[in-house]
Amino acid sequence: MKINEQKTGLLLILPSILLILALLVYPVAYGVWLSFFKKHSFFPEQRFVGLANYIYLLKNPEFWMSVWYGTVYSVSTICLQVIVGVIAALIVNESFKGRNFVRGVILFPYVIPAVVAIILWKWLLNNQFGLVNYILVSIGITEQPISWMGKDHIMTSLIIISVWEFFPFVVLSVLARMQSIPPALYEAAKVDGAGAFRRFFHVTLPQLRNVLFVVILLRSIWMFTKFDTVWLLTQGGGAEKYIRTLPVYAYMRTFMYYQAGLGSTLAVIMFLILVGFTMIYFKMFRREEGI
């Protein structure tokens, strides 16, 4: 009877296993295998080159610039998303008139499509008729409109747009945890004479430790591999190479230079970087927790 039950169980989960193999394991394995070939993206032309693709990229200045831009972009946006998200969560966690409306406004950037957000921000940051430059010139912060899509400021523009788009995820995660913190902890802190800042650092922040760990991990993975926002911002501008992160560089190698082998190599390198970061991140967290 037990053998039949085991066989029935295996048969029931077999479709899920096959689906995972087809949609996850096979593409990853094929990408790793393709990274050892010099292959055209569309024509059936391929030649085994071993580690030549990896060696070429490690010697290629464009690759290292993409790594640098990707690191600056992901680190900056993650830090700002966490800071802005925690502050916003603290505000909307308090009771005040119109709180539900403010919560809805905060969540708005996260629910609109990326293409809509980019079109909106390109209009706002336009150096001729953009609202941002109009305000900056009107209040005297700058005498001339700033070229936000130029090489000197396009990374700043990308960071601002990305923080605006994705900080609501931090707000949702942090706010959900804050509403489950026992009020007795704050009451005890008030009895001990702790002010608002001391209550935040000694009560709220320790309670947010685990959720912030997950949020930073997820946002690191998502921002390092973010493609759509970066790619859409580069369209129609002349400074795209100054925000050419690794996902964009992999896309260009694959679909613009038709070098599928190098594109797969870049994807494998991104995967290895993320695996290494995740292992270090978990090790640091376990060390702090004393695990």
C-alpha positions as CSV (number, residue, x, y, z in Angstrom):
1,M,0.0,0.0,0.0
2,K,2.8,2.4,0.9
3,I,4.6,1.7,-2.4
4,N,1.4,2.5,-4.3
5,E,0.9,5.7,-2.3
6,Q,4.5,6.8,-3.1
7,K,4.1,6.1,-6.8
8,T,0.8,8.1,-6.8
9,G,2.5,11.0,-5.0
10,L,5.4,11.0,-7.5
11,L,3.0,10.9,-10.4
12,L,1.1,13.9,-9.0
13,I,4.2,16.0,-8.6
14,L,5.8,14.9,-11.9
15,P,4.1,17.6,-14.0
16,S,5.4,20.3,-11.7
17,I,8.9,18.8,-11.8
18,L,8.9,18.6,-15.6
19,L,7.6,22.2,-15.7
20,I,10.4,23.4,-13.5
21,L,13.0,21.5,-15.5
22,A,11.6,23.0,-18.8
23,L,11.3,26.6,-17.6
24,L,14.2,26.9,-15.2
25,V,16.9,24.2,-15.3
26,Y,17.1,23.7,-19.0
27,P,17.4,27.5,-19.9
28,V,20.1,28.0,-17.2
29,A,22.0,24.9,-18.4
30,Y,21.7,25.9,-22.0
31,G,22.9,29.4,-21.2
32,V,26.0,28.0,-19.4
33,W,26.7,25.6,-22.3
34,L,26.3,28.5,-24.9
35,S,28.8,30.6,-23.0
36,F,31.6,28.3,-24.2
37,F,30.7,28.8,-27.9
38,K,31.1,31.6,-30.4
39,K,27.6,31.6,-31.8
40,H,25.5,33.9,-33.9
41,S,22.2,35.0,-32.4
42,F,20.0,33.9,-35.3
43,F,22.0,31.9,-37.7
44,P,23.1,28.3,-36.9
45,E,26.7,29.2,-36.7
46,Q,28.6,28.2,-33.7
47,R,32.2,27.2,-32.8
48,F,33.5,25.9,-29.4
49,V,35.9,28.4,-27.9
50,G,36.2,27.2,-24.3
51,L,36.9,30.0,-21.9
52,A,37.7,32.5,-24.7
53,N,34.5,34.4,-24.1
54,Y,35.2,34.8,-20.4
55,I,38.8,35.9,-21.1
56,Y,37.7,38.4,-23.7
57,L,35.2,40.0,-21.4
58,L,37.6,40.2,-18.5
59,K,40.0,42.1,-20.8
60,N,37.3,44.3,-22.2
61,P,37.0,47.8,-20.8
62,E,33.3,48.0,-21.7
63,F,32.6,45.1,-19.5
64,W,34.3,46.6,-16.5
65,M,32.5,49.9,-17.1
66,S,29.2,48.1,-17.1
67,V,30.1,46.4,-13.9
68,W,31.0,49.8,-12.4
69,Y,27.8,51.4,-13.6
70,G,25.7,48.5,-12.4
71,T,27.3,48.6,-9.0
72,V,26.8,52.4,-8.6
73,Y,23.2,52.1,-9.8
74,S,22.2,49.2,-7.6
75,V,24.0,50.3,-4.4
76,S,22.7,53.9,-4.7
77,T,19.1,52.9,-5.4
78,I,19.0,50.2,-2.7
79,C,20.3,52.6,0.0
80,L,17.9,55.4,-1.0
81,Q,15.0,53.0,-1.4
82,V,15.5,51.7,2.1
83,I,15.9,55.1,3.7
84,V,13.0,56.7,1.9
85,G,10.8,53.6,2.4
86,V,11.4,53.4,6.1
87,I,10.7,57.1,6.6
88,A,7.5,56.8,4.5
89,A,6.5,53.7,6.5
90,L,7.0,55.6,9.8
91,I,4.9,58.4,8.6
92,V,1.9,56.4,7.3
93,N,2.0,54.1,10.3
94,E,0.9,57.1,12.5
95,S,-2.8,58.0,12.7
96,F,-3.8,61.3,10.9
97,K,-6.5,62.5,8.7
98,G,-6.2,61.4,5.1
99,R,-3.8,58.5,6.0
100,N,-5.4,56.1,3.6
101,F,-5.1,58.6,0.7
102,V,-1.4,59.2,1.5
103,R,-0.9,55.4,1.5
104,G,-2.5,55.1,-1.9
105,V,-0.3,57.9,-3.3
106,I,2.8,56.2,-2.0
107,L,1.9,53.0,-3.7
108,F,1.1,54.6,-7.0
109,P,4.6,54.5,-8.5
110,Y,4.8,50.8,-7.9
111,V,1.6,49.9,-9.8
112,I,2.1,51.9,-13.0
113,P,4.0,50.3,-16.0
114,A,7.7,51.1,-16.3
115,V,7.2,52.6,-19.8
116,V,4.6,55.1,-18.4
117,A,7.0,56.0,-15.6
118,I,9.9,56.7,-18.0
119,I,7.8,58.8,-20.3
120,L,6.5,60.8,-17.4
121,W,10.0,61.4,-16.0
122,K,11.5,62.2,-19.4
123,W,8.9,65.0,-19.7
124,L,9.5,66.2,-16.1
125,L,13.3,66.3,-16.6
126,N,13.3,67.7,-20.1
127,N,15.9,70.5,-20.3
128,Q,13.7,72.8,-22.5
129,F,10.2,72.5,-21.1
130,G,10.5,70.1,-18.1
131,L,8.8,71.0,-14.9
132,V,11.8,70.1,-12.7
133,N,14.1,72.6,-14.5
134,Y,11.4,75.3,-14.5
135,I,11.1,75.0,-10.7
136,L,14.9,74.9,-10.2
137,V,15.4,78.1,-12.3
138,S,12.3,79.8,-10.8
139,I,13.5,79.5,-7.2
140,G,17.1,80.4,-8.1
141,I,18.8,77.0,-7.4
142,T,20.3,77.1,-10.9
143,E,20.6,79.8,-13.5
144,Q,20.5,77.5,-16.6
145,P,18.4,74.4,-17.2
146,I,20.2,71.2,-16.3
147,S,20.6,68.6,-19.0
148,W,19.3,65.6,-17.0
149,M,19.7,63.2,-19.9
150,G,23.3,64.3,-20.6
151,K,26.3,62.3,-19.7
152,D,26.9,64.3,-16.5
153,H,23.5,63.7,-15.0
154,I,21.9,60.7,-16.6
155,M,23.0,58.3,-13.8
156,T,21.5,60.7,-11.3
157,S,18.3,60.8,-13.3
158,L,18.2,57.0,-13.5
159,I,18.7,56.7,-9.7
160,I,16.0,59.2,-8.9
161,I,13.5,57.5,-11.2
162,S,14.3,54.0,-9.9
163,V,14.0,55.1,-6.3
164,W,10.6,56.7,-7.0
165,E,9.4,53.6,-8.8
166,F,10.5,50.9,-6.3
167,F,10.5,52.5,-2.8
168,P,6.8,51.5,-2.3
169,F,8.0,47.9,-2.0
170,V,10.0,48.8,1.0
171,V,7.1,50.8,2.4
172,L,4.8,47.8,2.1
173,S,7.2,45.3,3.7
174,V,8.3,47.6,6.6
175,L,4.8,48.9,7.3
176,A,3.4,45.3,7.5
177,R,6.1,44.5,10.1
178,M,5.7,47.7,12.1
179,Q,2.0,47.0,12.6
180,S,2.8,43.7,14.2
181,I,5.2,45.2,16.8
182,P,3.7,44.9,20.3
183,P,2.6,48.3,21.6
184,A,3.8,47.2,25.0
185,L,7.4,47.7,23.8
186,Y,6.8,51.4,23.0
187,E,4.9,51.9,26.3
188,A,7.8,50.5,28.2
189,A,10.3,52.7,26.3
190,K,8.1,55.8,27.1
191,V,8.1,54.8,30.8
192,D,11.9,54.7,30.7
193,G,11.9,58.2,29.2
194,A,12.9,57.3,25.6
195,G,12.1,59.9,23.0
196,A,11.0,59.4,19.5
197,F,14.5,58.8,18.1
198,R,15.5,56.5,20.9
199,R,12.3,54.5,20.5
200,F,13.1,54.1,16.8
201,F,16.7,53.0,17.3
202,H,16.1,50.8,20.3
203,V,12.6,49.4,19.6
204,T,11.5,49.8,15.9
205,L,14.8,49.2,14.1
206,P,15.6,45.9,16.0
207,Q,12.1,44.7,15.2
208,L,12.7,45.5,11.5
209,R,16.0,43.7,11.3
210,N,14.8,40.5,9.7
211,V,12.4,42.2,7.2
212,L,15.1,44.6,6.2
213,F,17.5,41.7,5.6
214,V,15.0,40.2,3.1
215,V,14.1,43.5,1.5
216,I,17.8,44.4,0.9
217,L,18.5,41.0,-0.5
218,L,15.6,41.0,-2.9
219,R,16.1,44.6,-4.0
220,S,19.8,43.9,-4.6
221,I,19.0,41.0,-6.9
222,W,16.3,43.0,-8.7
223,M,18.2,46.2,-9.1
224,F,21.4,44.5,-10.3
225,T,19.5,42.7,-13.0
226,K,17.1,45.6,-13.8
227,F,16.7,46.0,-17.5
228,D,13.5,47.7,-18.5
229,T,14.0,51.0,-16.7
230,V,17.6,51.4,-17.8
231,W,16.9,50.4,-21.4
232,L,13.8,52.7,-21.8
233,L,15.7,55.7,-20.4
234,T,18.5,55.3,-22.9
235,Q,16.2,55.4,-25.9
236,G,16.2,58.7,-27.7
237,G,19.3,60.0,-25.9
238,G,23.0,60.2,-26.6
239,A,24.4,59.3,-23.2
240,E,23.3,55.7,-23.0
241,K,26.8,54.4,-22.6
242,Y,27.0,56.2,-19.2
243,I,24.3,54.0,-17.7
244,R,25.1,50.8,-19.6
245,T,24.7,48.2,-16.9
246,L,25.4,44.5,-17.3
247,P,21.8,43.5,-18.3
248,V,21.8,46.2,-21.0
249,Y,25.3,45.2,-22.1
250,A,24.2,41.5,-22.4
251,Y,21.2,42.5,-24.4
252,M,23.3,44.6,-26.8
253,R,25.8,41.8,-27.3
254,T,23.1,39.3,-28.0
255,F,20.6,41.2,-30.1
256,M,22.5,44.2,-31.5
257,Y,25.9,42.6,-32.1
258,Y,24.4,39.2,-32.7
259,Q,26.9,37.6,-30.3
260,A,24.8,35.0,-28.4
261,G,27.9,33.4,-26.9
262,L,29.1,36.6,-25.3
263,G,25.6,37.5,-24.2
264,S,25.3,34.1,-22.5
265,T,28.7,34.6,-20.9
266,L,27.6,38.0,-19.5
267,A,24.4,36.3,-18.1
268,V,26.5,33.6,-16.4
269,I,28.9,36.2,-14.9
270,M,25.9,38.2,-13.5
271,F,24.6,34.9,-12.0
272,L,27.9,34.2,-10.4
273,I,28.2,37.7,-9.0
274,L,24.7,37.5,-7.5
275,V,25.5,34.0,-6.0
276,G,28.7,35.4,-4.5
277,F,27.0,38.4,-3.1
278,T,24.2,36.3,-1.6
279,M,26.6,33.9,0.1
280,I,28.6,36.8,1.6
281,Y,25.4,38.6,2.7
282,F,24.0,35.5,4.4
283,K,27.3,34.9,6.1
284,M,27.5,38.4,7.4
285,F,23.9,38.2,8.7
286,R,24.5,34.9,10.4
287,R,27.7,36.2,12.1
288,E,25.7,39.2,13.4
289,E,23.0,37.0,14.7
290,G,25.5,34.6,16.3
291,I,24.3,31.6,14.3
